[in-house]
Every structure is written in C-alpha cells, then in structure tokens.
C-alpha cells in the first residue's frame, strides 16, 4: 500500500486489491473537485472515493456514485505507538512501501487477522484491518494493530490515521484512537467489496 498526494490535493491510496485498485481521499472538497473525482471513479470502475467532513455533517457522495458507508470515522492517534511490545505470533512483511501484518488461523482459516500500513512522511495510514469471523473476540485485532504501530514507529511514523467502520470504532477507541471527522465512502456500485472494521 502506498499513499501519495496529487496536484489537485486529492490523496490516493494504492490498495492493490483486485476489486479496488485505489481509494481517493478528499477533505471537504468543493463542488468542482467532487464532480471531477466522481467522473474519474465512474470511468475507472475499480476506484473508491472517501469524502471527509466534520463529525456532525451530512454524508457527501460525488455525482454518479453510490454510498457504501456513511458513518465511518476518521480516527487519529499520536503517538502512533504506546511502547507495547508486539506479540511474536504476528507475522510482518515489509516491502518498503507497505507493511503487512497477519496472524495465522486454525483449521480451514489460513489468516485469522490481518492489516497493513503505509507511511507518508511521519503519518502512518492503517488499512484493511480485519479479523475472520471465527476468530473474533480473541484480541487478534489488537495484536495486529500493536505490531503495525510498533514497526511503523521504528520507521519514523508519528501519527496514526485510519478510517474505521462503526463496528471497528470501539476497538480503536480502546487502543487510544480518537475520532476527528466522518467519512462517506462511495463507488460505482455497492457490491464492489465488503469493508472491514
């Protein structure tokens, strides 16, 4: 996963998923930017767009798109890591642009929990944090978050950023994250892929 800022101020997160190549992030965009990004997503088909607004504002969806989630929260944590040692059961793969953490599953489940981060300067962008349904309520999400935060801090990361679903917000709040805005995520059609907490 990599994150870059385009000349128009839109952040683009290269997710690398076969159904969602990238996600465009906009912060309180004007109407012209919203329309241009909406047209770009419609033309591409494999992009999502998330629009950040104030916590109490109405959802914003670019023209031509359908909202996938309208109650996601932008959450931050500074410092990104609290000094907790990562659990050795978390496997880390660092390819330079992206750090992936996984916890092995049991039985038919290969991966019980996973997540990834990318660094933009000292900002640490967390993405695709999730736990398999059969392995929830065991603290595996916390293990993944701790390992990612510790490794990102060693690489110079200071502030953690993530977009949390309603279900995921409670976990992140317990880990010291706070909500600073709301995201509305949209795409060409709602069946592109399921979001994870």
N, C-alpha and C positions, 0 to 999 in steps of 0.2 A: 504494500500500500504506500502510495506517495501522495503528498499534498502540495499544490502549487497555487499561487495567486496569478490570475490572468490580468492583462492590462485594464480590463473593464471592472476590476475589483472583485470578480467572482472567484471564489475558491473552488478548485476542482480536486476531488479526492479520487484517485485512481484505485478503485476497489478490486478490479481484476476478476470479478465474478463473471461466469458465462452468461448470466441473465441481466447483470447490472455492471457494466464496464466501469462506470464512474458516477459520482454524485456531485452535483453542483450546489454550492452553498452560497446563499445570498443573505445579507443582513439588511433588513428594512429597505428593500430596493425601490427605486422609482418605477413608475408605470412603463417607461420605455425599456428599461433593463428587464423587467418582469416579462414583457411581451417578447423581447428578443430571446431570452432564455427559454421561454415556453416554446417558441418556434424551433429552437435548436434541439430541444428534447423530443419534440414531435418528429422532426426529421431523422434524428439518430435512432430512436426506438429503444436503445439499451442504456439510456441515462435516466437518472432520477434527479430531482431538484428538491432541496430543502430550503425553506424561507424562514429566517429567524425574525421574530417580532418580540415586543415586550410581553412579559408573562400574562398580562390581562387583556391582550388584544385578540381580535378575531383572526381565524386562520386565513392565510393568503395563498392562493393557488394560481399559478400562471395560466393564461388562456390556453385552451386545448388540452389541459391535463386533468387528471382525476386525483383527488387526495387519497393517499394511502394511510396516512396517520396525521392527526391534527392536534394531538395532545402530548407529543414528545417534548422533552425538556432539554435545553442546552445546559449542561452542568459543567462546573469547573472545580478544580482542586489545586491549591497552592500551599505548600509544595506538592508535587505530584506523588512523592513517596514519603512515608512517615517513618522509615527506618526499619520496618518489619522485615525479617529475613524471609526470602522466598522458600517455599516448600520444594524439596528436591524431586517430588513426583511430577512437577510441571516441566514439560519439555519445551525448550526455547530454540527457535530457529531465527537467526538474524542474517538477513540477506543484504543489509546495508540500507535499503530503502524502507524495509518493513521488518518488524519483529513479530513473530507468530508464537503464541503460547498454546499448548494443548495438554490435556490430562487424559490418559488412556482410560477407556471404558472397560466394562466387563461383559462377558457373553457375546451377544451379537453386535454390541455397540463398540465401534473402534475408538471413537473420540467421545468422552463424557462431557468435556467442557473445552472451550477454546476462546481465543480473542486475538486481536492484533493491534499494533500501534504503528504510527508513522510520526516522525519528528519534522517540525517546521521551525527552524531556529531552536528556541528553547521551549516551544509549545509541543505537547505530546497529545496527538489525536488518537483516541481509542475508538475501535470499530469492531463490529461483528462479535461482540461479547455474548456468549450463549452457553447454555448447559442443556444437554439432552434431557428430555422429559423423564426418562427412567432414572436419572442421576441427580435430580433437583433436590434441594433442601439438605444438601450434604456439605455445603461450604465450598464447593468447587469453583464457583464464580469468584469468590473472594480470593482463592488461591491463584487463579489466573490473573486477576487484577493486581494483586500484590507482586507477582513475578514480573508482569509487564511494567509496572511502575518502577520497581527497583532497577530493572535493566535500563529503562529509559532515563532514569536519573543518573545512572553511571555514564550514559552517553551525553549528558548535559541538559536533559529535559528538566524544566522547572514547573510549568503549569500544565495540568491535565485538562483536556477538553473532551467531551463526549455528548452525544445525543442519546438520551435514554427514553425508552418506551415507558408507559405508565407502570407496567409490571416491574421494570428494572430500576425505577427511581428509588424504591425503598432500599434495595441493596446498596446503591451508590451513596445514599444519604448515610447509611450505617458506616460506610468507609470514609466519611468526611467530605463528600462532594456536596456542592450547593447549586441550586437552580438559579440561572440568571436570565433566562428567556425561554420562549416557546418556539418549536419548530413545526412547520407543516410540511410533510414530505409528500411529493406527488410524482406521478409518472404518466405515461401514455395510457396504461390500463392497470387496474388494481391487482391483477393476478401475476404480476412480474415475478415476485418473490416474497416470501414472508419475512418480516422484520424480526430481529431477535432483541430481547431486553438488554 
